[in-house]
Amino acid sequence: PLAEELARTGHFPTDPTGSIFDLPRGYPPLAYLAQGSLWVLSGVREHVTPRLIAMFFHAGFVLLLAVEVGGACGLAAAWLIAAAPAHVEFAHAIGTDLPLAYLCLAWALRARAYLAHGRRGDLLLAGLALMLALWTKYQALTFWAAGLAGVLAVRSRPLALVHLAALAGFVPFLARNALHLGNPVFPAFADQLGGEEPL
């Protein structure tokens, strides 16, 4: 489901046989959904309603963060995110930057909860959040590397395995880009790794 088609027609493509190999560009598939599906949810083709939905989504995440952390620390964390210049600038945007940050933060919170309590549910949610982050934007690869270093530092084998599993779930898309575009993370590092989009 490409963002361009969603915005133009107001609905998902009718052909259910498409796959990640049919996407004409190299961005991870969730980027298209994040940038286009709000038009579907709003049922209109103008820009005001989708942006309002995006703002409610961002506000909802800030509230969830306050509840997740709890107490004065939760309120302080939520306020710092809500008042951050980047959050204020992009809160109305229909994009992937803030959702990517949310997913990375969700990984950190669930990983912390697992280390504190040893609950399997927290471990699985941490892995799911990290995999979704990878399928949203390539910048998550840098977070993956930093997170792996932290996991190795605390010597948590289950977290390390989940971390590797999250990357394994993203490898098919990297392989697709390498085969079809000549660069596994195209259009990132195009000058260094090459690659080009098909005409």
C-alpha positions in Angstrom: 0.0 0.0 0.0 1.9 3.1 -1.2 1.3 6.4 0.4 0.8 8.0 -3.0 -2.0 5.7 -3.9 -3.6 5.9 -0.5 -3.6 9.7 -0.7 -4.9 9.7 -4.3 -7.7 7.1 -4.1 -8.6 7.2 -0.4 -8.4 3.4 0.0 -5.8 0.6 0.0 -4.9 -1.0 -3.4 -7.4 -3.5 -4.5 -4.9 -6.1 -5.7 -4.1 -8.3 -2.7 -1.3 -10.2 -4.4 1.3 -7.5 -4.0 4.4 -8.0 -1.9 7.4 -6.1 -0.6 9.0 -6.8 -4.0 6.4 -4.6 -5.7 7.2 -1.5 -3.7 8.9 0.9 -6.2 11.1 2.6 -3.5 13.5 1.4 -0.9 11.9 2.7 2.2 10.7 0.1 4.7 7.0 -0.7 4.2 5.7 0.7 7.4 6.9 4.1 6.2 4.3 4.0 3.4 1.5 3.0 5.9 2.4 5.8 8.4 2.4 8.4 5.6 -0.7 7.3 3.8 -3.1 5.4 6.0 -4.3 8.5 7.9 -6.2 9.5 4.8 -8.0 6.1 4.9 -8.7 6.5 8.6 -10.1 10.0 8.2 -12.2 9.1 5.1 -11.4 12.4 3.4 -8.8 13.7 1.0 -7.9 17.0 2.6 -4.9 17.6 5.0 -6.6 18.9 8.1 -8.3 15.8 9.5 -5.3 13.4 9.0 -3.0 15.9 10.8 -5.5 16.1 13.7 -5.5 12.4 13.9 -1.7 12.4 14.0 -1.7 15.0 16.8 -4.1 12.9 18.9 -1.9 9.9 18.3 1.2 11.7 19.5 -0.7 13.1 22.5 -1.9 9.6 23.4 1.6 8.2 23.3 2.8 11.0 25.7 -0.1 10.0 28.1 0.8 6.4 27.9 4.4 7.2 28.7 3.3 9.0 31.8 1.3 6.0 32.9 4.0 3.5 32.0 6.8 5.2 34.0 4.4 6.3 36.7 4.5 9.0 39.4 6.4 12.2 39.2 9.0 10.6 36.9 6.4 9.6 34.4 4.9 13.1 34.4 8.4 14.6 34.0 9.3 12.2 31.1 6.0 12.9 29.3 6.5 16.7 29.7 10.0 16.6 28.4 8.9 14.7 25.3 5.8 16.8 24.7 7.8 20.0 25.1 10.9 18.9 23.0 11.4 21.1 19.9 11.4 18.1 17.6 8.1 16.9 19.0 6.5 20.3 18.8 7.7 20.6 15.2 6.6 17.2 14.0 3.4 16.6 16.1 1.2 17.6 13.2 3.2 15.7 10.6 2.2 12.6 8.8 5.5 10.8 8.9 7.7 8.2 10.5 10.1 10.1 12.7 8.0 10.3 15.9 6.5 6.7 15.5 10.1 5.4 15.1 11.1 7.2 18.3 8.1 5.8 20.2 8.9 2.2 19.1 12.5 2.6 20.2 11.4 4.0 23.5 8.8 1.1 23.9 11.7 -1.3 23.4 13.7 0.4 26.1 10.8 0.4 28.6 9.9 -3.2 28.0 13.6 -4.3 28.1 13.9 -2.5 31.4 10.7 -4.1 32.7 12.0 -7.6 31.7 15.4 -7.0 33.5 13.5 -5.9 36.6 10.8 -8.6 36.7 11.7 -11.3 34.3 8.3 -11.5 32.7 8.2 -13.2 29.3 5.5 -10.9 28.0 7.9 -7.9 28.5 10.6 -9.8 26.5 8.3 -10.5 23.6 6.9 -6.9 23.5 10.4 -5.6 23.5 11.3 -7.7 20.5 8.1 -6.8 18.7 8.7 -3.1 19.3 12.2 -3.4 17.9 11.2 -5.3 14.8 8.4 -2.7 14.1 11.0 0.0 14.5 13.3 -1.6 11.9 10.4 -2.0 9.5 9.5 1.7 9.9 12.8 3.5 9.2 16.4 2.6 8.5 17.6 4.8 11.4 16.4 2.1 13.7 19.5 0.1 12.7 21.7 2.5 14.6 19.4 2.1 17.6 19.6 -1.7 17.2 23.4 -1.6 17.3 23.4 0.7 20.4 20.7 -1.5 22.1 22.7 -4.6 21.4 25.7 -3.1 23.1 23.6 -2.3 26.1 22.1 -5.8 26.2 25.5 -7.4 26.0 26.7 -5.1 28.8 24.0 -6.4 31.2 24.7 -10.0 30.0 21.1 -10.9 29.3 21.0 -13.8 26.9 17.2 -13.8 26.4 17.3 -10.1 25.5 20.2 -10.7 23.2 18.4 -13.5 21.4 15.2 -11.4 21.0 17.4 -8.5 19.7 18.9 -10.8 17.0 15.5 -12.2 16.1 14.2 -8.7 15.5 17.0 -8.1 13.0 16.5 -11.5 11.4 12.9 -10.4 10.8 14.1 -7.4 8.9 16.7 -9.2 6.8 14.3 -10.2 4.0 13.7 -6.5 3.2 17.4 -5.7 3.3 18.0 -8.6 0.9 15.2 -7.4 -1.3 16.8 -4.0 -1.6 20.2 -5.4 -2.2 18.8 -7.6 -5.1 16.5 -5.1 -6.7 18.1 -1.7 -5.9 21.7 -2.6 -5.4 21.9 -1.2 -1.9 20.3 -2.9 1.2 19.5 0.4 2.8 18.7 2.5 -0.3 18.4 5.5 -0.5 20.6 5.8 2.6 24.3 5.8 1.9 23.7 5.9 -1.8 27.0 7.7 -2.4 28.9 5.0 -0.5 27.0 1.8 -1.4 25.4 2.8 -4.7 22.0 1.7 -5.8 19.2 3.2 -7.8 15.4 3.0 -8.0 14.0 1.3 -11.1 12.5 3.6 -13.7 
